[in-house]
Amino acid sequence: MKDYEIKYLKKKLLNEQQKVESQLTQAKKNNFGIGESIGSSTGELSTYDNHPADLGTETFEQEKYMTIRNHQLEYLGDIRDALQRIDRGTYGICAYCGIDIGFERLDSYPTAKLCIGCQKREDGEEINKNL
C-alpha cells in the first residue's frame, strides 16, 4: 500500500476514534439512560406508571443503551488496534494469509484485519471460484 493511502486511512481512523470517544463521553454524562425513570428517559409527563409494561420498556431501554455502549467500546478497541498496526507497519496485511487487504476494502472498512477471502472463510461463507 502507498504511503499516501496509509496517511489517508490513518486520518480517517483518527477522526472516527474522536467521534466514538465523543459519543461515549456524551453518553456517560447522560449516564447511558440508566437510573432515569421511564418518564424522564421517554419524555412522559406523568410520574405515575400508566401500565405494567412500563417496567419492561424501561428495562429494554437500559439494555439498549448498554448494548450501544458495548458496541462503541468494541469498535473503539478495533480502531486503536488498527492505529497500532499502522505504527508497527502491519496495517493492510491479512492476519491469516499475509496478503495485501487492499485499499478499497480498507477505505470502506478501515479496521479490517482480514482480506475478503479469509473474511468469507471466517464467516463460514463458501467462495465460488468459478465466478
C-alpha positions as CSV (number, residue, x, y, z in Angstrom):
1,M,0.0,0.0,0.0
2,K,1.2,3.5,-0.8
3,D,2.2,6.0,1.9
4,Y,-0.5,8.5,0.9
5,E,-3.1,5.8,1.2
6,I,-2.0,4.8,4.7
7,K,-1.9,8.5,5.7
8,Y,-5.5,8.9,4.4
9,L,-6.7,5.8,6.2
10,K,-4.9,6.9,9.4
11,K,-6.6,10.3,9.3
12,K,-9.9,8.5,8.7
13,L,-9.3,6.2,11.7
14,L,-8.3,9.2,14.0
15,N,-11.4,11.1,13.0
16,E,-13.6,8.0,13.7
17,Q,-11.8,7.5,17.1
18,Q,-12.5,11.1,18.1
19,K,-16.2,10.7,17.0
20,V,-16.7,7.5,19.0
21,E,-14.9,8.9,22.1
22,S,-17.1,12.0,21.9
23,Q,-20.2,9.8,21.7
24,L,-19.1,7.8,24.7
25,T,-18.3,10.9,26.7
26,Q,-21.7,12.4,26.0
27,A,-23.4,9.2,26.8
28,K,-21.5,8.9,30.1
29,K,-22.6,12.4,31.0
30,N,-26.2,11.3,30.4
31,N,-25.4,8.1,32.4
32,F,-26.5,6.0,29.4
33,G,-30.1,6.5,30.5
34,I,-29.5,4.2,33.5
35,G,-31.0,5.4,36.7
36,E,-33.6,7.5,35.0
37,S,-37.2,6.8,35.3
38,I,-39.1,5.8,32.3
39,G,-40.8,9.2,32.3
40,S,-37.6,11.1,32.0
41,S,-36.0,8.8,29.5
42,T,-39.0,8.7,27.2
43,G,-40.4,12.2,27.9
44,E,-43.6,11.2,29.7
45,L,-45.2,14.0,31.7
46,S,-46.7,11.8,34.4
47,T,-44.6,10.1,37.1
48,Y,-47.4,7.6,37.6
49,D,-46.9,4.3,35.8
50,N,-49.8,4.0,33.4
51,H,-49.3,0.4,32.5
52,P,-47.4,-2.6,34.0
53,A,-45.4,-2.9,30.8
54,D,-43.7,0.4,31.6
55,L,-41.1,-1.6,33.7
56,G,-40.4,-3.8,30.7
57,T,-40.0,-0.7,28.5
58,E,-37.6,0.8,30.9
59,T,-35.6,-2.4,31.1
60,F,-35.5,-2.6,27.3
61,E,-34.3,1.0,27.0
62,Q,-31.5,0.4,29.6
63,E,-30.4,-2.8,27.8
64,K,-30.4,-0.9,24.5
65,Y,-28.2,1.9,25.9
66,M,-25.8,-0.7,27.3
67,T,-25.6,-2.7,24.1
68,I,-24.9,0.5,22.1
69,R,-22.2,1.5,24.7
70,N,-20.6,-2.0,24.5
71,H,-20.6,-1.9,20.7
72,Q,-19.0,1.5,20.7
73,L,-16.3,0.3,23.2
74,E,-15.6,-2.7,21.0
75,Y,-15.4,-0.5,17.9
76,L,-13.1,1.9,19.7
77,G,-10.8,-1.0,20.5
78,D,-10.8,-2.1,16.9
79,I,-9.8,1.5,15.8
80,R,-7.0,1.6,18.3
81,D,-5.8,-1.8,17.2
82,A,-5.8,-0.6,13.5
83,L,-3.8,2.5,14.6
84,Q,-1.2,0.3,16.4
85,R,-0.9,-1.9,13.3
86,I,-0.2,1.3,11.2
87,D,2.6,2.2,13.7
88,R,4.0,-1.4,13.5
89,G,3.8,-1.4,9.8
90,T,1.4,-4.4,9.6
91,Y,-1.7,-2.4,8.7
92,G,-3.3,-3.6,5.5
93,I,-1.9,-7.1,5.7
94,C,-4.2,-10.0,6.3
95,A,-3.7,-11.5,9.7
96,Y,-4.4,-15.1,8.3
97,C,-2.7,-15.4,4.9
98,G,-0.4,-12.4,4.9
99,I,-1.6,-10.9,1.5
100,D,-2.5,-7.3,1.0
101,I,-6.0,-6.5,2.1
102,G,-6.4,-3.8,-0.5
103,F,-7.1,-0.1,-0.3
104,E,-10.8,-0.3,-1.4
105,R,-11.7,-2.7,1.4
106,L,-9.8,-0.6,4.0
107,D,-11.4,2.6,2.7
108,S,-14.9,1.1,3.3
109,Y,-13.9,-0.9,6.5
110,P,-10.7,0.7,7.9
111,T,-10.5,-1.7,10.9
112,A,-10.4,-4.8,8.7
113,K,-7.8,-7.4,9.8
114,L,-8.6,-10.0,7.1
115,C,-8.7,-10.0,3.3
116,I,-12.0,-10.7,1.6
117,G,-11.2,-14.4,1.1
118,C,-10.2,-15.0,4.7
119,Q,-13.1,-13.0,6.0
120,K,-15.5,-15.1,4.0
121,R,-13.9,-18.3,5.3
122,E,-14.1,-16.8,8.8
123,D,-17.8,-16.1,8.3
124,G,-18.4,-19.6,7.0
125,E,-19.3,-18.5,3.5
126,E,-18.2,-20.5,0.5
127,I,-16.2,-18.8,-2.1
128,N,-17.3,-19.6,-5.6
129,K,-14.1,-19.7,-7.6
130,N,-16.0,-20.2,-10.9
131,L,-17.3,-16.6,-10.9
